[in-house]
Amino acid sequence: MSYRVIFGPQAAADLENLLVYLAEEIGPVRARQYVGKIESYCLAFKTFPARGIQRDDIRTGIRLVGYRRQATIAFMIAGEIVTILRIFHGGRDVDLGDEDHLE
């Protein structure tokens, strides 16, 4: 079975913010490469999304998975769709905020 992976608005904003931050720190080319690798990693959920740890204590259905010990990806699986909700980089606390804005 193949799933469809989508990036929610907050996840897209997380990636954009990370790109801007890293462009200042390591340069725009390396920043784009790194953010592209995170995006590719997320898109690979289309073949096996049930990875990471289910964290119903945060919100029912939320799963968390690490990326190279540098980021935590929060996502949900609903039917054949995997929604990337947030991407927390550099040891940021997992804070999903208002549940109404996660869909």
DAJOSUL-V321948 format. One record per residue. N is the residue number from 1. RES is the residue in three letters. PHI is phi in whole degrees, 0 to 359 (* if undefined). Layout:
# DAJOSUL-V321948
N&RES&PHI ; N&RES&PHI
This chain:
# DAJOSUL-V321948
1&MET&* ; 2&SER&249 ; 3&TYR&261 ; 4&ARG&261 ; 5&VAL&255 ; 6&ILE&233 ; 7&PHE&258 ; 8&GLY&292 ; 9&PRO&301 ; 10&GLN&290 ; 11&ALA&294 ; 12&ALA&298 ; 13&ALA&294 ; 14&ASP&300 ; 15&LEU&295 ; 16&GLU&296 ; 17&ASN&297 ; 18&LEU&296 ; 19&LEU&300 ; 20&VAL&298 ; 21&TYR&299 ; 22&LEU&292 ; 23&ALA&301 ; 24&GLU&289 ; 25&GLU&277 ; 26&ILE&235 ; 27&GLY&99 ; 28&PRO&294 ; 29&VAL&293 ; 30&ARG&295 ; 31&ALA&297 ; 32&ARG&298 ; 33&GLN&297 ; 34&TYR&295 ; 35&VAL&297 ; 36&GLY&298 ; 37&LYS&292 ; 38&ILE&295 ; 39&GLU&300 ; 40&SER&298 ; 41&TYR&300 ; 42&CYS&296 ; 43&LEU&296 ; 44&ALA&290 ; 45&PHE&295 ; 46&LYS&297 ; 47&THR&259 ; 48&PHE&205 ; 49&PRO&279 ; 50&ALA&280 ; 51&ARG&240 ; 52&GLY&75 ; 53&ILE&242 ; 54&GLN&284 ; 55&ARG&237 ; 56&ASP&296 ; 57&ASP&291 ; 58&ILE&273 ; 59&ARG&193 ; 60&THR&304 ; 61&GLY&91 ; 62&ILE&287 ; 63&ARG&238 ; 64&LEU&237 ; 65&VAL&220 ; 66&GLY&271 ; 67&TYR&235 ; 68&ARG&48 ; 69&ARG&57 ; 70&GLN&239 ; 71&ALA&212 ; 72&THR&240 ; 73&ILE&252 ; 74&ALA&256 ; 75&PHE&209 ; 76&MET&227 ; 77&ILE&244 ; 78&ALA&225 ; 79&GLY&64 ; 80&GLU&257 ; 81&ILE&242 ; 82&VAL&254 ; 83&THR&252 ; 84&ILE&280 ; 85&LEU&269 ; 86&ARG&211 ; 87&ILE&228 ; 88&PHE&260 ; 89&HIS&248 ; 90&GLY&65 ; 91&GLY&80 ; 92&ARG&297 ; 93&ASP&293 ; 94&VAL&284 ; 95&ASP&228 ; 96&LEU&271 ; 97&GLY&60 ; 98&ASP&289 ; 99&GLU&302 ; 100&ASP&296 ; 101&HIS&263 ; 102&LEU&267 ; 103&GLU&283
